[in-house]
Amino acid sequence: MDKPSKTPKQWAQEIEQVPQNIRSCVAKLVWWDYFGSQLNHDRWPELDKYLKYDANEVKVPATEVAKWLVKLGYRPEDADRRSRIENLKNV
C-alpha cells in the first residue's frame, strides 16, 4: 500500500459513510493497511472502535468491500486483492 494520503481523522470521517453492514470490515482493512505498523506510543485511535471482535458481524460480499475501498481511495487492483484476501469474518 502507498503511504496514507489522509489524516486518521479524514479516514474515520470517510469510513462513517460506508454502509453499516460492511463498515467494520472496511475499517479493519484500512487500519491494517495504513495504521497497523504504528508503534503503540505513536498510534492513532480514530479507527479503534472498529477493531473489536463482534460475534454478530457477518461475512460481507467481496465486491461490496472492494467498491467501498475504491471510493475511499484504494486503487481498484488493491481493493480487489484486499477484499478477497482479507474478507473473512472479523478480519
C-alpha positions in Angstrom: 0.0 0.0 0.0 1.0 3.5 -0.6 1.6 5.9 2.3 -1.6 7.3 3.7 -2.6 10.5 1.9 -5.3 11.3 4.5 -5.1 12.0 8.2 -6.6 9.4 10.6 -9.5 11.8 11.2 -10.2 12.1 7.4 -10.2 8.3 7.1 -12.6 8.0 10.1 -15.0 10.6 8.6 -15.0 8.8 5.2 -15.4 5.4 6.8 -18.5 6.7 8.6 -20.1 7.0 5.1 -19.7 3.3 4.4 -22.9 1.2 4.9 -23.0 -0.1 8.5 -23.2 -3.7 7.5 -19.7 -3.6 5.9 -18.2 -0.6 7.8 -16.3 -2.7 10.3 -14.7 -4.9 7.6 -13.6 -1.9 5.5 -12.3 0.0 8.6 -10.2 -3.0 9.6 -8.6 -3.3 6.2 -7.8 0.4 6.2 -6.4 0.2 9.7 -4.1 -2.8 8.8 -3.0 -1.2 5.5 -2.3 2.3 6.8 -2.0 2.3 10.6 -1.2 -1.3 11.7 2.5 -0.6 11.7 2.3 2.3 14.1 4.1 1.8 17.4 1.8 1.9 20.4 3.0 5.3 21.6 2.6 6.8 18.1 -0.7 5.2 17.3 -3.8 6.9 16.0 -7.0 5.9 17.8 -9.5 7.1 15.3 -10.4 3.6 13.9 -10.0 1.7 17.2 -13.8 1.4 17.7 -13.9 -0.9 14.6 -11.2 -3.3 15.7 -13.1 -5.1 18.5 -14.4 -8.6 17.9 -18.1 -8.6 17.2 -19.8 -12.0 17.3 -22.7 -10.6 15.3 -20.6 -9.4 12.4 -21.4 -11.1 9.2 -19.3 -12.0 6.2 -19.9 -9.5 3.5 -19.5 -9.8 -0.3 -16.0 -9.1 -1.5 -17.4 -7.0 -4.4 -19.1 -4.6 -1.9 -15.9 -4.3 0.2 -13.8 -3.6 -2.9 -16.3 -1.0 -4.2 -16.0 1.0 -0.9 -12.3 0.6 -0.7 -12.1 2.2 -4.2 -14.4 5.0 -3.0 -12.0 5.6 -0.1 -9.1 6.0 -2.4 -7.6 2.5 -2.9 -6.5 1.6 -6.4 -9.0 -0.9 -8.0 -6.5 -3.7 -8.1 -5.5 -3.2 -4.5 -9.1 -3.0 -3.4 -10.0 -6.2 -5.3 -7.0 -8.1 -3.8 -7.6 -6.9 -0.2 -11.3 -7.6 -0.4 -10.7 -11.2 -1.5 -7.7 -12.0 0.8 -9.0 -10.4 4.0 -12.7 -10.8 3.6 -13.0 -13.1 6.5 -15.4 -12.9 9.4 -13.8 -10.5 11.8 -10.9 -9.5 9.7 
